[in-house]
Amino acid sequence: MKNTIHPHLTNPMIQPRPVLTSSAAAALLWLTCAYAPALNLPQIFADNMVLQQGRPVPVWGGADKGEEVTVSIAGQSATAKTGDDGRWKVVLKELKPAADPLEMAVTGSSGNSITLKNILVGEVWLCFGQSNMRLGVNGCNDAKEEVAAANYPKIRLLSVNEGSWSPCTPQRVAAGGWAGYSSVAYFFGRHLHQELKVPVGLINADGAPIELWISRQAIEANPALKPLIKGEPPRFYDGVIAPLIPYAIRGVAWYQGEADVVHAYQYRTLLPAMIANWRADWGQGDFPFGIVQLAPYRYSNLDPLNCAELWESQLLTAKSVPNTGLIVTMDIGNVRDIHPLNKQDVGKRLALWAMAKVYGKDLVYSGPIYKSMAVEANKIRLQFDHTGGGLTASGGKPLVEFTTAGTDQKFVPATAAIDGASIVVQCDQVAQPVAVRYAWHDDAQPNLTNKEGLPASPFRTDTWKCVTE
């Protein structure tokens, strides 16, 4: 399972925040390294940060052995004593959004202190994944207009690769490269901010195949994972995830899989394992986890079914793992570009899922999801969940990308027609059909949606052996 990853693994967020100097200290891995002497905080605690509302707020850091450290904010304080390893941790009571920015004071019994300013309280989301999560606002559709309008001082971004919290401004959003403002994270956060009327904090990191996001401990504890992960150290878990734990968050937006189409079947094991790993280590329950399904793209030198099997792994995870959601992008891809530029709709659909399933709003948040089938003579009738106002074909055209097969497992194109809340599929070449597949190749251009315009996920009714199995 060798994959190409971004070479930039230096992580300024895991450096301690010194009291008396602004120079960078040695990289800090919470799980493996002792804190530097004297009072300090991990880089995630900084000016301009957003703290999660409505949940206990852990704050941690380092100091000299035996030092008492007090953290104060919004009229409350908590004190902890540093252990032999030089670490301390307090847990503040739940916070509420305030009219004005807050300050946090961290004071040690030695007399050292740190003051953090311009702190907001609201919703905090991790926005992680691969290069589609990384694509900046300055590189998406309508980039010039989007950058110019990006004046939201109560939206804050922490890019793990850049290492500091920053308010959302046109100048900040215009930055490119590793310092750029993730377009998916931005459009997702903008919708939440506009709908919820509270500050939003976005923590962004990307650039690795899924096996590097799972901890070594989780791999060793799960016999199903050991054969799937060989040799590669979990660099993104150690360098990105571990230093964030247990920062209070609302949930995760996950847009990843481009490097994993080569082992798409195994992804159905890896993704649930990663989610369980993060949730267990964070200790904040089964926090929400939104999964953005990859868009259609012709992966050269790979079987066209590889990507379809990755789509299925993402769908199966969303169906089987509690408090997860699937964000389908089948209609906003570019089969010649692995990084399609319409990230506005990706962010909007993530927000629709979050507003419905996390924040309790009554709205249609998903396109049709295959539920069941029944053979009717030479036809197959399909039933769906999430039909919204009803099934339809975008553009008013006939449904496309349906295939059917008999027991010989040879799929051929089929006609499909909407019949009330179901779809009837048939093909003259298949007198006794037993299975249907929809959009089951990597450069599919399907058109099944609900009347709210949300596309259906690719699916198959069979369980025949996968090409990546």
MIFILO-942280 format. One record per residue (C-alpha): z, y negated, x. Coordinates in steps of 0.02 Angstrom, whole numbers, padded with zeros to 5 digits, always signed. Example, Ala and Ser with C-alpha at 12.3 -4.5 7.8 and 13.67 -1.06 7.14 Angstrom:
2
+00390+00225+00615/+00357+00053+00684/
% end
This chain:
469
+00000+00000+00000/-00056-00127+00127/-00101-00295+00053/-00144-00466+00120/-00008-00593+00088/+00010-00776+00127/+00071-00794+00307/+00189-00938+00266/+00357-00851+00250/+00467-00985+00329/+00586-01037+00193/+00674-01204+00210/+00772-01171+00051/+00880-01042+00137/+00940-01162+00270/+01118-01229+00255/+01139-01410+00208/+01240-01488+00351/+01373-01618+00323/+01351-01729+00475/+01171-01704+00526/+01003-01697+00438/+00923-01580+00566/+00876-01407+00503/+00999-01270+00544/+00954-01089+00575/+00880-00999+00427/+01014-00930+00311/+00996-00765+00222/+01141-00748+00100/+01144-00560+00113/+01137-00544+00303/+01201-00700+00391/+01366-00791+00397/+01366-00974+00354/+01363-01106+00490/+01535-01179+00529/+01590-01337+00437/+01561-01371+00254/+01383-01336+00196/+01277-01290+00046/+01118-01188+00027/+00964-01299+00012/+00946-01264-00173/+01095-01379-00203/+01020-01550-00170/+00987-01723-00238/+00874-01722-00393/+00917-01542-00442/+00927-01478-00620/+01074-01370-00674/+01058-01248-00818/+01138-01306-00980/+01248-01196-01087/+01293-01069-00953/+01427-01056-00820/+01362-01139-00661/+01398-01050-00495/+01404-01158-00339/+01425-01081-00167/+01414-01117+00017/+01501-01103+00183/+01646-01182+00278/+01773-01140+00411/+01878-00986+00380/+02024-01021+00263/+01962-01192+00207/+01986-01240+00025/+01831-01314-00057/+01829-01412-00220/+01672-01445-00322/+01678-01584-00451/+01549-01640-00580/+01550-01715-00755/+01739-01726-00765/+01778-01548-00711/+01827-01471-00546/+01843-01296-00473/+01918-01241-00307/+01892-01089-00198/+01955-01034-00027/+01835-00980+00109/+01845-00798+00158/+01837-00718+00329/+01647-00721+00320/+01644-00911+00301/+01585-00905+00121/+01654-00985-00036/+01601-00988-00218/+01659-01076-00376/+01598-01061-00555/+01594-01219-00659/+01608-01219-00848/+01454-01244-00956/+01371-01414-00941/+01274-01517-01068/+01131-01640-01040/+01199-01814-01008/+01125-01986-01043/+01134-02032-00860/+01109-01930-00701/+01264-01848-00630/+01340-01834-00457/+01419-01680-00381/+01556-01696-00251/+01595-01551-00135/+01753-01581-00035/+01838-01473+00095/+02023-01473+00141/+01968-01517+00318/+01909-01686+00255/+01723-01650+00259/+01626-01687+00100/+01451-01683+00026/+01391-01790-00120/+01235-01743-00217/+01154-01874-00328/+01031-01893-00472/+01074-01723-00547/+01011-01676-00720/+01066-01539-00841/+00936-01447-00943/+00826-01292-00935/+00793-01204-00768/+00650-01081-00749/+00589-00980-00601/+00399-00987-00589/+00351-00848-00469/+00201-00740-00431/+00044-00750-00328/-00096-00873-00293/-00134-00911-00475/+00044-00973-00492/+00018-01075-00334/-00141-01166-00389/-00094-01350-00394/-00120-01477-00532/-00240-01564-00414/-00353-01410-00419/-00356-01367-00605/-00467-01427-00747/-00465-01615-00777/-00364-01636-00617/-00388-01825-00601/-00327-01861-00777/-00185-01735-00768/-00119-01805-00604/-00127-01984-00666/-00027-01939-00822/+00106-01836-00731/+00248-01960-00745/+00397-01859-00805/+00552-01906-00705/+00658-01780-00801/+00548-01635-00745/+00599-01579-00571/+00513-01456-00454/+00587-01357-00312/+00449-01275-00210/+00527-01139-00104/+00395-01169+00029/+00428-01356+00033/+00614-01348+00012/+00678-01496-00089/+00696-01545-00271/+00578-01685-00323/+00549-01780-00487/+00378-01762-00567/+00270-01911-00522/+00081-01932-00502/+00106-01947-00314/+00206-01786-00305/+00088-01690-00418/-00063-01749-00316/+00000-01659-00161/-00100-01508-00107/-00066-01349-00009/+00107-01274-00001/+00185-01440-00052/+00081-01446-00211/+00147-01442-00388/+00105-01275-00468/-00008-01311-00616/+00057-01165-00720/+00236-01216-00687/+00198-01399-00725/+00106-01368-00890/+00239-01243-00944/+00379-01363-00900/+00292-01511-00981/+00280-01420-01147/+00463-01369-01140/+00516-01546-01096/+00414-01622-01237/+00473-01496-01367/+00655-01476-01318/+00686-01657-01266/+00792-01603-01117/+00766-01605-00928/+00673-01458-00853/+00694-01386-00679/+00556-01277-00607/+00583-01168-00454/+00417-01110-00384/+00369-00977-00257/+00218-00865-00238/+00109-00765-00122/+00151-00580-00116/+00112-00410-00190/+00248-00346-00304/+00327-00222-00183/+00386-00365-00072/+00484-00441-00218/+00597-00288-00241/+00756-00270-00139/+00776-00130-00013/+00933-00075-00104/+00838-00058-00269/+00700+00041-00184/+00822+00160-00101/+00916+00186-00264/+00762+00229-00366/+00675+00393-00321/+00521+00340-00419/+00495+00189-00305/+00513+00271-00134/+00341+00354-00134/+00260+00191-00190/+00329+00076-00056/+00307+00123+00126/+00338+00020+00280/+00334-00157+00212/+00504-00245+00216/+00547-00337+00054/+00516-00506+00134/+00500-00607-00025/+00656-00531-00100/+00756-00565+00058/+00680-00736+00092/+00658-00806-00085/+00757-00711-00217/+00919-00670-00126/+00954-00850-00072/+00936-00909-00254/+01062-00786-00324/+01168-00826-00425/+01097-01000-00467/+01107-01021-00656/+00936-01004-00738/+00862-00982-00911/+00724-00860-00864/+00567-00817-00766/+00382-00854-00785/+00287-00721-00686/+00100-00735-00644/+00056-00599-00520/-00044-00441-00493/-00203-00493-00402/-00152-00394-00248/-00095-00245-00351/-00253-00193-00444/-00277-00063-00306/-00125+00031-00373/-00126-00026-00553/-00049+00132-00624/+00101+00119-00508/+00126-00061-00568/+00194+00008-00732/+00340+00073-00629/+00353-00071-00504/+00359-00217-00627/+00498-00148-00738/+00594-00099-00581/+00578-00274-00510/+00637-00354-00672/+00787-00236-00679/+00825-00272-00496/+00828-00461-00520/+00929-00452-00680/+01059-00337-00604/+01078-00441-00447/+01085-00607-00540/+01222-00548-00656/+01165-00662-00798/+01113-00527-00919/+00936-00484-00973/+00867-00658-00950/+00693-00693-01024/+00543-00638-00922/+00369-00700-00969/+00224-00599-00895/+00055-00686-00879/-00082-00555-00892/-00220-00575-00764/-00384-00651-00823/-00549-00555-00810/-00624-00554-00635/-00749-00439-00548/-00650-00365-00405/-00781-00318-00276/-00772-00144-00200/-00652-00085-00336/-00682+00020-00490/-00699-00097-00641/-00563+00004-00726/-00432-00043-00596/-00398-00211-00672/-00395-00140-00849/-00260-00020-00793/-00162-00167-00719/-00177-00256-00887/-00108-00100-00969/+00039-00094-00849/+00080-00275-00891/+00065-00238-01078/+00173-00082-01068/+00307-00178-00975/+00311-00312-01109/+00324-00177-01243/+00459-00074-01159/+00572-00194-01065/+00691-00298-01173/+00673-00487-01180/+00501-00493-01100/+00339-00567-01164/+00153-00551-01126/+00043-00704-01107/-00140-00652-01127/-00277-00750-01038/-00432-00646-01078/-00524-00796-01149/-00489-00922-01011/-00544-00830-00855/-00694-00840-00740/-00765-00672-00689/-00831-00751-00528/-00671-00842-00481/-00504-00754-00460/-00421-00924-00486/-00485-00988-00655/-00454-01174-00675/-00390-01181-00854/-00206-01178-00815/-00164-01293-00960/-00180-01152-01086/-00083-01033-00973/+00064-01154-00971/+00049-01188-01157/+00051-01003-01200/+00201-00972-01089/+00287-01114-01182/+00238-01042-01352/+00320-00878-01305/+00475-00966-01239/+00491-01081-01390/+00480-00932-01508/+00578-00798-01418/+00698-00897-01308/+00729-01055-01410/+00712-00983-01585/+00565-01082-01655/+00466-01007-01798/+00288-01003-01734/+00146-00885-01687/+00161-00855-01500/+00052-00703-01466/-00122-00639-01500/-00154-00468-01577/-00070-00320-01492/-00132-00145-01529/-00008-00043-01633/-00087+00116-01700/-00248+00209-01745/-00308+00330-01876/-00467+00433-01878/-00566+00416-02040/-00714+00538-02033/-00833+00462-01904/-00733+00301-01886/-00569+00245-01812/-00458+00117-01897/-00347+00009-01784/-00187-00082-01833/-00109-00228-01739/+00049-00327-01719/+00047-00517-01700/-00101-00546-01814/-00036-00718-01862/-00142-00793-01999/-00263-00648-01986/-00384-00564-01867/-00544-00653-01819/-00681-00658-01689/-00690-00819-01589/-00846-00922-01619/-00882-00830-01781/-00982-00698-01686/-00973-00509-01706/-00832-00421-01614/-00878-00360-01441/-00807-00254-01299/-00758-00105-01408/-00803+00070-01348/-00766+00242-01421/-00768+00422-01362/-00750+00599-01423/-00657+00739-01339/-00782+00732-01194/-00698+00569-01140/-00866+00481-01121/-00851+00305-01190/-01001+00218-01266/-01019+00046-01346/-00965+00039-01528/-00974-00082-01672/-00812-00155-01736/-00779-00245-01899/-00625-00332-01965/-00563-00253-02127/-00414-00351-02190/-00273-00329-02066/-00362-00190-01972/-00520-00159-01871/-00639-00016-01904/-00735+00052-01754/-00883+00170-01758/-01035+00229-01660/-01180+00338-01718/-01178+00427-01550/-00999+00488-01576/-00987+00593-01734/-00805+00641-01706/-00718+00497-01618/-00543+00521-01548/-00514+00364-01445/-00556+00179-01434/-00545+00057-01289/-00557-00131-01296/-00606-00245-01151/-00579-00100-01032/-00662-00165-00874/-00621-00307-00756/-00761-00428-00804/-00743-00404-00992/-00782-00551-01106/-00692-00504-01268/-00675-00611-01424/-00541-00536-01537/-00407-00664-01581/-00293-00712-01724/-00331-00866-01827/-00212-00966-01718/-00336-00940-01576/-00228-00826-01469/-00327-00683-01391/-00292-00497-01405/-00235-00399-01255/-00350-00263-01187/-00295-00090-01243/-00341+00093-01257/-00285+00218-01386/-00296+00367-01267/-00181+00422-01128/-00311+00506-01019/-00288+00501-00831/-00309+00331-00749/-00425+00302-00601/-00277+00229-00504/-00156+00367-00553/
% end
